[in-house]
Structure formats: structure tokens, C-alpha cells
Amino acid sequence: MSYEPGSPQCRNLIEAKENLISTMKALDSIENLDHVHKKLKEIYNELEEMHESIRIQELNS
């Protein structure tokens, strides 16, 4: 992890994103799960947006 989290929220979001990445990698070898992978990626992107918002707030305070 190259980014040092500044708050418990950031640490939790980073951990959740890393867990989603691991889950997506684990599911890559299973056929017919494209729809699940897509949903997980959407969730990852939503968490990333939340994380970015928190980072911006922390930088501005």
C-alpha cells in the first residue's frame, strides 16, 4: 500500500478496496461470472469515489 491513510475511514476504505480486488482475482478463473465481476467493479469504483472525497476533505482541513 503506497498511500498512508490519514483516518480510520480511509484505512477501512483501502482495506475494503483491497479485499474487492482479491475477490475479483479469485473469481477470474470461474466461468460465467462476468456479471458478478462487473458489480464488484462498480462497488470498487464507488468506494474509490468515497475515498477520494475523504482525501480531499482531509487535505482541505
Residue pairs with C-beta under 8 A, 6 or more apart in sequence:
1 14
1 18
3 14
5 11
5 14
6 55
6 58
7 54
7 58
9 54
10 51
10 54
10 55
10 58
13 47
13 50
13 51
13 54
14 51
16 47
17 44
17 47
17 48
17 51
20 40
20 43
20 44
20 47
21 44
23 40
24 37
24 40
24 41
24 44
27 33
27 36
27 37
27 40
28 37
